[in-house]
C-alpha cells in the first residue's frame, strides 16, 4: 500500500476501528439539499426577516454510546449549518438505571433530551403485573436525564421546577426560543402528563402567539388517536392505529388533551409547524387522527438494529446512522426533513427528502 493510500485509510478510520461518520456523509452529499432548505426568501430590496432554523433530530438511542458519538461528531462537523440537536426519548437501553449515554459521551450534554417510556421504567414490574409499567416518577426522571444537563440547553423551564412545594416541581418539560427564526420549540413529558403540565403548555403556546413565534412540538409518543401516514418513503406503513383504550394514557401513546390544547392555539391564529417524536423505531410522517392540522414526524431508531427495525443497519456503512435534519424556513413557511443515514424503507422506497408548506398544509416535495 502506498503512502497516499495509507493516509486516505487513516482519514476514513477513527481510533477504535469504526468508520468516521463524516467520511460516510461528506459535504458534497449533505450540503446541497441542506443549503437549499436553508435558502432564505425575499429579494435584494426586501430581505427575509427570519433566519432558517435547522435541528438535528434523533430518537430511541437505547444506550448506544457509539452511535451517539457519531451524532456528536456529525453535529460538530456541520455546526455552521445545524442550530441545535434534540433526542426525543429512550436514552437508555431498557431501564432507567441503565448507563446513561449522556454521561459517557463527550459533547453529548449539550443535546436536548426528552423523556421516553424506557427512561421511566424501573424494571421491577411487568406489563402483566400493573397497568402503569413505567413507574418512575417525574422527579426521578428529571434527576437522571435533565437536571445534570439542562443548564447547557438554553431552555426555559416551568416556574417552580426546583420548588418542592410547587405542582411543577421537577417537571420534565420546557421550551426554547430561537429569536432569529421566530420559532419556539416546546418539549413535553408525555409519560407524566397532568393538569399542571397542560396549563403550562397552554400558557407557553399563548406566549408564543403573542410574540409571533411558530411552534415546533417535541414528545416521545404519538397520539392516542393514532397517525394517518402520508404516502412517502418516510412512512413505514399506512398509519398507526389508535390506542385500544384511550382512557389509559400511559400505554404507549400521548394523552388526547395535548392535541386538543394545540388545536385551541391554532384556532386562535397560532402557527404550528410539526411534532417531532420517536418510540416506534420506524419512520412515519403523517397527520394526527382527529387533528388534521397537526403533522407528526416519527424518526427511526438511532440505536443499533433490533427486531423492531426492518431495514439494513450494517455497521460501518451509511446505514449505521438514522437521524434527520429538520429545517424550518420561516420566510418560505417551509418544513424540510433531510435523512442522514439509512435512506431505504422496508419496501425499498427512498427517504432522502420531504418538504411541507406548513402555512398551506401541503406536501411540496417527496423524494
Order of alpha helices (4+ residues) and beta strands (2+ residues): alpha-alpha-alpha-beta-beta-beta-alpha-beta-alpha-beta-alpha-beta-beta-beta-alpha-beta-beta-beta-alpha-beta-beta-beta-beta-beta-beta-beta
